[in-house]
Amino acid sequence: MKRDELKESVDLIREVFYYTRRFKNDTFVIQIENSIIESDNFHGLIRDLAMLKESGINIVIVPGAHDHIDKILKQYNVKTSLVNGIRISTPETIPFIKMAAFDVANSVMTSLSRSKIPAVIGNWVSARGKGVIDGIDYQETGVVDKISKEPLDKVISDGLVPIFPCIGWNSLGKPYNISSRDLATAISITLKSSKLFFIGEHDKLGGNNQLNLKDAKSYRGYGESLVERAVDACEQGVKRVHLIDGRIEGVILKEIFSNSGVGTMIHSNAYEKIRPMEIEDITEVLQIMKPYIDEGILIKRTESEFKDLLSDYVVYEIDKKIHACGALHIKSDGIAEIAALATDTTSHAMGSGKAIVDYLINKGLQNSVQSFFVLTTRTSDWFESIGFTKGTVNDLPQWKREKYNEKRNSRIYIKKV
């Protein structure tokens, strides 16, 4: 194995162990569209969910049944209709809808049993009728009224995987057909799960890996039900909602055990965070900088040098793990140097370098800095792309000009604010 490939494999293993420890005993609620359940990728997905369960993550599964309901109704020649994508569930259709919903739930439970994961199908859902909206009577189509938390917590603590068919009952035992997406959202809010997954045929939203609540609400497709549900869940205590494409092999593992992910994550907490560097961070920062030092892109720094200038440094943190660093050296002449900028390979696509530069410039402005400069040997194009212009040694302040290394011959870039 080549050296670069070996490093990539080691980094991946570290990433997996890190996130496995981080999410142990957390609860993930997972809604799976019917089209994925009936696809060739389904058994692989279940094996991956079984791995998560075995690693100590609590799993709750909500299978969609839309396509299977259509199939069952057609098989028995029972008519149905949709209004704005919502099925009108008549008294004649509801027995067949129940049959289809439990068929799909049983398929999921059977597949889990093959992976030696115990599961149970339950009726932990209280529902009520959707009623009449804009003159449309939705009949036996319902909405979630309440999730019975205590018995559900007991099932989870006993090590079982709860499976929710898309059926709820009112206080008199009357069944209603409810949306599996609405159901998964309600369960996630009730359990305050750390993650809610919608697994279907979902492409990234506008190519975005992640959206905070503000961006999600202004997203051009906010009216799409999944985005609205994701925002609703996050606003009521769910930390993160992931929209992922179940047609991709190993998609849930790639989404969980990778910082960049393969789907779109909508989040309410401070997922990205830049903060001052602490002494405990130095070892990890040196690890991030090492490849750049080895290639001659950055100059070597010792642990004692970091300690001497600790207040100059900041780190970019994702899930309490450092992924980038940078420093701002400020002198009394209103000119500051941006230095020691380094990002790990998983952070390039997420804009961590640009985020740190913006943060350092803002920090400088708060300290009356009017001009910033950087010295670089390999990243001239990147600095130009974020608004720096090429300068000369004569543009450097006296305190830096005296230390300029002629042999290194670094290019100089300036940004005046």
C-alpha positions as CSV (number, residue, x, y, z in Angstrom):
1,M,0.0,0.0,0.0
2,K,1.3,3.4,-0.9
3,R,2.2,5.9,1.8
4,D,-0.7,8.3,1.0
5,E,-3.2,5.5,0.8
6,L,-2.0,4.1,4.1
7,K,-2.4,7.6,5.7
8,E,-5.9,7.9,4.3
9,S,-6.8,4.5,5.7
10,V,-5.4,5.4,9.1
11,D,-7.2,8.7,9.1
12,L,-10.5,6.9,8.3
13,I,-10.0,4.4,11.1
14,R,-9.4,7.2,13.5
15,E,-12.5,9.0,12.3
16,V,-14.7,6.0,12.8
17,F,-13.4,5.3,16.3
18,Y,-13.9,9.0,17.2
19,Y,-17.5,9.1,16.1
20,T,-18.3,5.6,17.5
21,R,-17.3,6.9,20.9
22,R,-19.0,10.2,20.5
23,F,-22.4,8.7,19.6
24,K,-22.5,5.7,22.0
25,N,-25.8,5.5,23.8
26,D,-27.3,8.2,21.5
27,T,-30.6,7.6,19.7
28,F,-30.9,7.8,15.9
29,V,-34.4,7.9,14.4
30,I,-34.4,6.6,10.8
31,Q,-37.2,6.9,8.3
32,I,-36.7,4.8,5.2
33,E,-38.7,5.3,2.1
34,N,-40.6,2.4,0.6
35,S,-38.6,2.6,-2.6
36,I,-35.4,2.0,-0.7
37,I,-36.9,-0.9,1.3
38,E,-37.8,-2.6,-2.0
39,S,-34.4,-1.9,-3.6
40,D,-31.4,-4.1,-3.9
41,N,-29.5,-1.8,-1.5
42,F,-31.9,-2.5,1.4
43,H,-30.2,-5.5,2.9
44,G,-26.9,-3.7,2.9
45,L,-28.5,-0.7,4.6
46,I,-29.9,-3.0,7.3
47,R,-26.5,-4.6,7.9
48,D,-25.1,-1.1,8.4
49,L,-27.8,-0.2,10.8
50,A,-27.1,-3.5,12.7
51,M,-23.4,-2.4,12.9
52,L,-24.5,0.9,14.4
53,K,-26.7,-0.9,16.9
54,E,-23.8,-3.2,17.9
55,S,-21.5,-0.2,18.4
56,G,-23.9,1.1,21.1
57,I,-26.1,3.5,19.2
58,N,-29.9,3.2,19.8
59,I,-31.8,2.7,16.6
60,V,-35.5,3.5,15.9
61,I,-36.9,2.7,12.5
62,V,-39.9,4.2,10.7
63,P,-40.5,2.4,7.3
64,G,-42.4,4.2,4.6
65,A,-45.1,2.1,3.0
66,H,-46.5,4.4,0.2
67,D,-45.6,2.2,-2.8
68,H,-46.6,-1.0,-1.0
69,I,-50.0,0.4,-0.1
70,D,-50.5,1.3,-3.7
71,K,-49.6,-2.3,-4.7
72,I,-52.0,-3.8,-2.2
73,L,-54.9,-1.5,-3.1
74,K,-54.4,-2.3,-6.7
75,Q,-54.2,-6.0,-6.0
76,Y,-57.6,-5.9,-4.3
77,N,-59.0,-3.5,-6.8
78,V,-59.7,-0.8,-4.1
79,K,-59.8,2.8,-5.4
80,T,-57.8,5.6,-3.7
81,S,-56.9,9.2,-4.4
82,L,-54.2,11.7,-3.5
83,V,-54.6,15.4,-2.8
84,N,-51.4,17.4,-2.6
85,G,-49.5,14.2,-2.3
86,I,-51.6,13.0,0.7
87,R,-53.7,9.9,0.5
88,I,-57.4,10.1,1.2
89,S,-57.9,7.0,3.4
90,T,-61.5,5.9,3.2
91,P,-63.0,3.4,5.6
92,E,-62.9,0.9,2.8
93,T,-59.1,1.4,2.2
94,I,-57.9,1.4,5.8
95,P,-57.8,-2.4,6.4
96,F,-55.7,-2.8,3.3
97,I,-53.5,0.2,4.3
98,K,-52.9,-1.5,7.7
99,M,-52.1,-4.7,6.0
100,A,-49.5,-3.0,3.8
101,A,-48.0,-1.0,6.6
102,F,-47.5,-4.0,8.8
103,D,-46.2,-6.0,5.8
104,V,-43.4,-3.5,5.4
105,A,-42.7,-3.3,9.1
106,N,-42.4,-7.1,9.2
107,S,-40.0,-7.0,6.3
108,V,-37.7,-4.7,8.2
109,M,-37.9,-6.8,11.4
110,T,-37.1,-10.0,9.4
111,S,-34.1,-8.3,7.8
112,L,-32.9,-7.2,11.2
113,S,-33.2,-10.7,12.6
114,R,-30.9,-11.9,9.9
115,S,-28.3,-9.6,11.4
116,K,-29.1,-11.0,14.9
117,I,-30.6,-7.7,15.9
118,P,-33.8,-8.1,18.1
119,A,-36.7,-5.7,17.1
120,V,-40.3,-5.2,18.0
121,I,-43.2,-3.7,16.1
122,G,-45.4,-1.6,18.4
123,N,-48.4,0.7,18.7
124,W,-46.8,3.6,20.6
125,V,-48.6,6.2,18.5
126,S,-51.8,8.1,19.4
127,A,-53.4,9.7,16.4
128,R,-56.4,11.8,15.4
129,G,-58.1,12.5,12.2
130,K,-56.6,15.1,9.8
131,G,-60.1,16.4,9.3
132,V,-61.5,18.6,6.6
133,I,-59.0,21.1,5.1
134,D,-60.1,23.6,2.3
135,G,-63.2,21.5,1.8
136,I,-61.3,18.2,1.4
137,D,-62.3,15.5,3.8
138,Y,-59.3,13.3,4.5
139,Q,-61.4,10.7,6.3
140,E,-59.2,8.0,7.9
141,T,-56.0,9.9,7.2
142,G,-54.6,11.1,10.5
143,V,-51.8,13.1,12.2
144,V,-49.7,12.2,15.1
145,D,-51.2,13.2,18.4
146,K,-48.7,11.8,20.9
147,I,-45.9,9.3,21.1
148,S,-45.9,7.1,24.3
149,K,-42.4,7.9,25.6
150,E,-42.2,5.7,28.7
151,P,-42.9,2.3,27.1
152,L,-40.8,3.3,24.1
153,D,-37.8,4.2,26.4
154,K,-38.3,0.8,28.1
155,V,-38.1,-1.0,24.8
156,I,-34.9,0.9,23.8
157,S,-33.3,0.3,27.2
158,D,-34.0,-3.4,26.8
159,G,-31.8,-3.4,23.7
160,L,-34.6,-3.8,21.1
161,V,-35.1,-1.8,17.9
162,P,-38.6,-0.3,17.8
163,I,-40.2,-0.4,14.4
164,F,-43.2,2.0,13.7
165,P,-45.7,1.1,11.0
166,C,-47.3,4.2,9.6
167,I,-50.5,3.6,11.6
168,G,-51.8,5.4,14.7
169,W,-54.9,4.9,16.9
170,N,-57.2,7.2,18.7
171,S,-58.4,6.7,22.2
172,L,-61.3,4.5,21.0
173,G,-58.9,2.2,19.0
174,K,-59.8,3.7,15.6
175,P,-56.8,3.3,13.2
176,Y,-55.5,6.2,11.0
177,N,-53.1,6.2,8.2
178,I,-50.3,8.7,9.0
179,S,-47.3,9.9,7.1
180,S,-44.1,8.0,8.0
181,R,-42.1,11.3,7.6
182,D,-44.4,13.0,10.1
183,L,-44.2,10.0,12.4
184,A,-40.4,9.9,12.3
185,T,-40.3,13.7,13.1
186,A,-42.6,13.3,16.0
187,I,-40.7,10.4,17.4
188,S,-37.4,12.2,17.1
189,I,-38.8,15.3,18.9
190,T,-40.3,13.1,21.7
191,L,-37.0,11.2,22.2
192,K,-34.8,14.3,21.7
193,S,-32.7,12.2,19.4
194,S,-29.3,13.4,18.4
195,K,-30.0,12.5,14.8
196,L,-33.0,12.1,12.5
197,F,-32.4,10.5,9.1
198,F,-34.6,10.6,6.1
199,I,-33.3,7.9,3.8
200,G,-34.8,8.0,0.3
201,E,-33.9,9.0,-3.2
202,H,-32.7,12.4,-2.0
203,D,-30.0,14.4,-3.8
204,K,-28.0,17.0,-1.9
205,L,-30.1,20.2,-1.5
206,G,-28.5,22.5,-4.0
207,G,-25.2,20.6,-3.6
208,N,-25.0,21.6,0.1
209,N,-23.4,19.3,2.7
210,Q,-25.1,21.3,5.5
211,L,-27.6,24.0,6.2
212,N,-28.2,25.9,9.4
213,L,-31.8,26.7,10.3
214,K,-31.6,30.2,8.8
215,D,-30.2,28.9,5.5
216,A,-32.7,26.0,5.5
217,K,-35.6,28.4,5.9
218,S,-34.4,30.6,3.0
219,Y,-33.6,27.6,0.8
220,R,-35.5,27.9,-2.5
221,G,-37.2,24.6,-1.9
222,Y,-38.2,25.3,1.8
223,G,-41.8,24.5,0.9
224,E,-40.6,20.9,0.2
225,S,-41.9,18.8,3.1
226,L,-38.6,17.3,4.1
227,V,-36.9,20.6,4.7
228,E,-39.9,21.9,6.7
229,R,-39.9,18.8,8.8
230,A,-36.2,19.0,9.4
231,V,-36.5,22.6,10.5
232,D,-39.4,21.7,12.8
233,A,-37.4,18.9,14.4
234,C,-34.4,21.1,15.0
235,E,-36.4,23.9,16.5
236,Q,-37.9,21.4,19.0
237,G,-34.7,19.8,20.3
238,V,-33.3,17.4,17.6
239,K,-29.7,18.2,17.1
240,R,-29.3,17.3,13.4
241,V,-31.4,16.0,10.6
242,H,-29.8,14.2,7.6
243,L,-31.3,13.9,4.1
244,I,-29.5,11.1,2.4
245,D,-29.7,9.0,-0.7
246,G,-30.4,5.3,0.1
247,R,-29.3,4.3,-3.4
248,I,-25.7,4.9,-2.4
249,E,-23.9,1.8,-1.0
250,G,-23.0,2.3,2.6
251,V,-24.6,5.8,2.7
252,I,-25.5,6.0,6.4
253,L,-22.0,5.0,7.4
254,K,-20.4,7.5,5.1
255,E,-22.8,10.2,6.4
256,I,-22.1,9.5,10.1
257,F,-18.3,8.7,10.0
258,S,-17.3,11.5,7.7
259,N,-17.2,15.2,8.5
260,S,-18.1,16.3,5.0
261,G,-20.8,13.6,4.6
262,V,-22.6,12.5,1.5
263,G,-26.0,14.0,2.0
264,T,-27.4,17.3,3.4
265,M,-27.4,17.9,7.1
266,I,-29.7,20.5,8.6
267,H,-28.6,21.5,12.1
268,S,-29.6,23.8,15.0
269,N,-26.5,23.6,17.1
270,A,-23.2,25.3,16.5
271,Y,-21.8,22.7,14.2
272,E,-18.9,24.8,13.0
273,K,-17.0,26.7,15.7
274,I,-13.8,28.7,15.7
275,R,-12.3,29.3,19.1
276,P,-9.0,30.4,20.7
277,M,-6.4,27.6,20.9
278,E,-5.7,26.0,24.2
279,I,-2.5,24.3,25.4
280,E,-4.3,20.9,25.2
281,D,-4.8,21.5,21.5
282,I,-1.1,21.8,20.6
283,T,-0.5,18.2,19.8
284,E,-3.5,17.9,17.5
285,V,-2.6,21.2,15.8
286,L,0.9,19.9,15.2
287,Q,-0.5,16.8,13.6
288,I,-2.6,18.9,11.2
289,M,0.4,21.1,10.3
290,K,2.9,18.2,9.8
291,P,2.1,17.4,6.2
292,Y,2.4,21.1,5.2
293,I,5.7,21.3,7.2
294,D,7.0,18.1,5.5
295,E,6.2,19.6,2.0
296,G,7.9,23.0,2.9
297,I,4.6,24.8,2.7
298,L,4.7,25.9,6.4
299,I,7.7,26.6,8.6
300,K,8.3,24.2,11.5
301,R,7.0,25.4,14.9
302,T,7.8,23.9,18.3
303,E,5.5,23.3,21.2
304,S,7.2,26.0,23.2
305,E,6.7,28.5,20.3
306,F,3.0,27.7,20.4
307,K,2.9,28.3,24.1
308,D,4.7,31.6,23.8
309,L,2.1,32.9,21.3
310,L,-0.9,30.9,22.3
311,S,-3.3,33.8,22.4
312,D,-2.5,34.5,18.7
313,Y,-3.8,31.1,17.5
314,V,-7.3,29.9,16.8
315,V,-8.7,26.5,15.9
316,Y,-11.6,25.4,13.7
317,E,-13.6,22.7,15.5
318,I,-16.2,20.2,14.2
319,D,-17.9,17.9,16.8
320,K,-15.2,18.8,19.3
321,K,-12.5,17.7,17.0
322,I,-10.0,20.2,15.5
323,H,-9.8,20.4,11.7
324,A,-7.9,23.6,11.0
325,C,-5.8,26.3,12.7
326,G,-4.5,29.8,12.0
327,A,-2.8,32.7,13.8
328,L,-3.0,36.4,13.8
329,H,0.2,38.2,14.9
330,I,-0.7,41.8,15.7
331,K,1.8,44.7,16.3
332,S,1.2,48.2,17.4
333,D,1.5,49.7,13.9
334,G,-1.9,48.6,12.8
335,I,-0.5,45.9,10.6
336,A,-1.0,42.2,11.3
337,E,0.2,38.9,9.9
338,I,-2.1,35.9,9.2
339,A,0.1,32.8,9.6
340,A,0.1,29.1,10.4
341,L,-3.0,28.5,8.3
342,A,-3.6,24.7,7.9
343,T,-6.6,22.5,7.3
344,D,-6.9,18.8,7.4
345,T,-8.0,17.0,4.2
346,T,-11.6,16.5,5.3
347,S,-12.1,20.2,5.8
348,H,-11.1,21.6,2.4
349,A,-14.5,21.3,0.9
350,M,-16.2,22.8,4.0
351,G,-14.4,26.2,3.7
352,S,-12.6,26.0,7.0
353,G,-9.5,27.9,5.7
354,K,-11.7,30.8,4.5
355,A,-13.7,30.8,7.7
356,I,-10.5,31.1,9.8
357,V,-9.2,33.9,7.6
358,D,-12.5,35.8,8.0
359,Y,-12.4,35.2,11.7
360,L,-8.9,36.5,12.0
361,I,-9.6,39.6,9.9
362,N,-12.6,40.4,12.1
363,K,-10.4,39.9,15.2
364,G,-7.9,42.3,13.7
365,L,-10.5,44.9,13.0
366,Q,-11.6,44.8,16.6
367,N,-7.9,45.6,17.5
368,S,-7.6,48.5,15.1
369,V,-5.7,46.6,12.4
370,Q,-6.0,48.3,9.0
371,S,-3.8,46.0,6.9
372,F,-3.2,42.3,6.8
373,F,-0.4,40.3,5.1
374,V,0.5,36.7,4.5
375,L,3.6,34.9,3.3
376,T,3.1,31.9,1.1
377,T,5.0,29.6,-1.2
378,R,2.2,27.4,-2.7
379,T,-1.2,29.0,-2.1
380,S,-1.0,32.3,-4.0
381,D,-4.1,31.5,-6.2
382,W,-6.2,30.8,-3.1
383,F,-5.3,34.0,-1.3
384,E,-6.0,36.0,-4.5
385,S,-9.4,34.3,-4.7
386,I,-10.3,35.6,-1.3
387,G,-9.3,39.2,-1.9
388,F,-5.6,39.4,-1.2
389,T,-3.3,41.2,-3.7
390,K,0.3,40.6,-4.4
391,G,2.9,42.7,-2.7
392,T,6.6,43.0,-2.2
393,V,9.1,42.9,0.6
394,N,8.9,46.7,0.8
395,D,5.2,46.4,1.7
396,L,6.0,44.5,4.9
397,P,6.3,46.3,8.2
398,Q,9.8,46.8,9.5
399,W,9.4,44.1,12.2
400,K,8.6,41.5,9.5
401,R,11.0,42.8,6.9
402,E,13.9,42.2,9.2
403,K,13.0,38.6,9.6
404,Y,12.1,37.9,5.9
405,N,13.9,34.7,4.8
406,E,15.5,35.3,1.4
407,K,16.2,31.6,0.8
408,R,12.6,30.7,1.4
409,N,11.6,33.5,-1.1
410,S,7.9,33.5,0.1
411,R,5.4,35.5,-1.9
412,I,3.7,38.3,-0.1
413,Y,0.0,39.1,-0.2
414,I,-1.7,42.1,1.3
415,K,-5.3,42.9,2.2
416,K,-6.2,46.4,3.3
417,V,-9.5,47.0,5.1
